[in-house]
Amino acid sequence: MEALFMQIQSFCIVILMAVGILVHKRRKLHVKLMSLAMIWDVALILQIELSRSAILKASKAVENALALNIHVSIAVSTVIFYGFMLYTGRAVLSGDNTLRKRHRALGYTTFILRILTFVTSFWAVAPKA
């Protein structure tokens, strides 16, 4: 049941990001939705860590199933890209339009990574055969 609740949250984060992308021309709303999605995602990571000791399990990469290692790699990449998004997004908000194209490209990459994190999370929580 706990895993289902986390999967539902993960799905909601992906939907929130999709809506945030769709309303990118409404800058204030875009910033609020994307900020909420990133904060919620980091909070979900903390929730998973506190309930499952995920970092300890992920640190045993040699012993883990390939699917879990792929999931962890994509999830960590997503969070790193959040940092790039915050940096470029803040720069664009402050008037630096030279980063607008880079922010957009990073945004699509981050969104794809988040979708892949969601998809691979089903492998990561699947019972071992």
C-alpha positions as CSV (number, residue, x, y, z in Angstrom):
1,M,0.0,0.0,0.0
2,E,2.9,2.4,0.8
3,A,4.5,1.7,-2.6
4,L,1.2,2.5,-4.3
5,F,0.9,5.8,-2.4
6,M,4.4,6.7,-3.5
7,Q,3.7,5.7,-7.1
8,I,0.6,7.9,-7.1
9,Q,2.6,10.8,-5.8
10,S,5.2,10.2,-8.5
11,F,2.5,10.2,-11.2
12,C,1.1,13.5,-9.8
13,I,4.5,15.1,-10.0
14,V,4.9,14.1,-13.7
15,I,1.4,15.5,-14.4
16,L,2.2,18.7,-12.5
17,M,5.4,19.1,-14.6
18,A,3.5,18.5,-17.8
19,V,1.0,21.2,-16.9
20,G,3.9,23.5,-15.9
21,I,5.4,23.0,-19.3
22,L,2.1,23.6,-21.1
23,V,1.6,27.0,-19.3
24,H,5.2,28.2,-19.8
25,K,4.0,31.4,-21.4
26,R,2.2,32.3,-18.1
27,R,5.5,32.8,-16.4
28,K,4.2,33.2,-12.7
29,L,2.1,30.1,-13.0
30,H,4.9,28.2,-14.7
31,V,7.3,29.0,-12.0
32,K,4.9,28.1,-9.2
33,L,4.0,24.7,-10.8
34,M,7.5,23.7,-11.6
35,S,8.8,24.8,-8.2
36,L,6.1,22.8,-6.5
37,A,6.9,19.7,-8.7
38,M,10.6,19.9,-7.9
39,I,10.0,20.4,-4.1
40,W,7.4,17.6,-4.0
41,D,9.8,15.3,-5.9
42,V,12.7,16.0,-3.4
43,A,10.2,15.5,-0.5
44,L,9.2,12.2,-2.1
45,I,12.8,11.1,-2.2
46,L,13.2,11.9,1.5
47,Q,10.0,10.0,2.2
48,I,11.3,7.0,0.3
49,E,14.7,7.3,2.1
50,L,13.0,7.4,5.6
51,S,10.7,4.5,4.9
52,R,13.0,2.2,2.9
53,S,16.6,3.2,3.6
54,A,16.9,3.7,-0.1
55,I,20.3,5.3,-0.1
56,L,21.8,2.3,1.8
57,K,20.2,-0.1,-0.7
58,A,21.4,2.0,-3.7
59,S,24.9,2.2,-2.3
60,K,25.2,-1.6,-2.7
61,A,25.2,-1.2,-6.5
62,V,27.2,-4.4,-7.1
63,E,24.6,-6.5,-5.3
64,N,21.5,-4.7,-6.7
65,A,19.5,-5.8,-9.7
66,L,20.3,-4.0,-12.9
67,A,16.8,-2.4,-13.0
68,L,17.4,-0.8,-9.6
69,N,20.7,0.6,-10.6
70,I,19.2,2.0,-13.8
71,H,16.4,3.6,-11.8
72,V,18.7,5.1,-9.2
73,S,21.0,6.5,-11.9
74,I,18.1,8.2,-13.7
75,A,16.6,9.5,-10.5
76,V,19.9,11.0,-9.4
77,S,20.3,12.6,-12.8
78,T,16.8,14.1,-12.6
79,V,17.7,15.8,-9.3
80,I,21.0,17.1,-10.7
81,F,19.1,18.5,-13.6
82,Y,16.7,20.3,-11.1
83,G,19.7,22.3,-10.0
84,F,20.4,23.3,-13.7
85,M,16.8,24.2,-14.1
86,L,16.8,26.4,-11.0
87,Y,20.0,28.2,-12.1
88,T,18.9,28.9,-15.6
89,G,15.3,29.6,-14.6
90,R,16.3,32.2,-12.1
91,A,18.7,33.8,-14.7
92,V,15.9,34.0,-17.2
93,L,13.5,35.5,-14.6
94,S,16.1,38.1,-13.8
95,G,16.2,39.1,-17.5
96,D,19.1,37.0,-18.9
97,N,17.5,35.9,-22.1
98,T,20.7,34.4,-23.4
99,L,19.9,31.3,-21.3
100,R,16.3,30.9,-22.5
101,K,17.0,28.3,-25.2
102,R,19.3,26.4,-22.8
103,H,16.6,26.5,-20.1
104,R,14.1,25.1,-22.5
105,A,16.4,22.3,-23.7
106,L,17.3,21.4,-20.1
107,G,13.6,21.5,-19.2
108,Y,12.6,19.0,-21.8
109,T,15.6,16.8,-20.8
110,T,14.6,17.0,-17.1
111,F,11.0,16.2,-17.9
112,I,12.1,13.1,-20.0
113,L,14.3,12.0,-17.1
114,R,11.4,12.4,-14.7
115,I,9.2,10.3,-16.9
116,L,11.9,7.7,-17.1
117,T,12.3,7.8,-13.3
118,F,8.6,7.1,-12.9
119,V,8.6,4.3,-15.4
120,T,11.7,2.6,-14.0
121,S,10.3,3.0,-10.4
122,F,7.9,0.1,-11.3
123,W,10.9,-2.1,-11.9
124,A,12.6,-0.9,-8.7
125,V,9.7,-1.9,-6.5
126,A,8.8,-5.1,-8.3
127,P,9.2,-8.2,-6.1
128,K,12.2,-10.3,-6.9
129,A,11.4,-13.5,-8.8
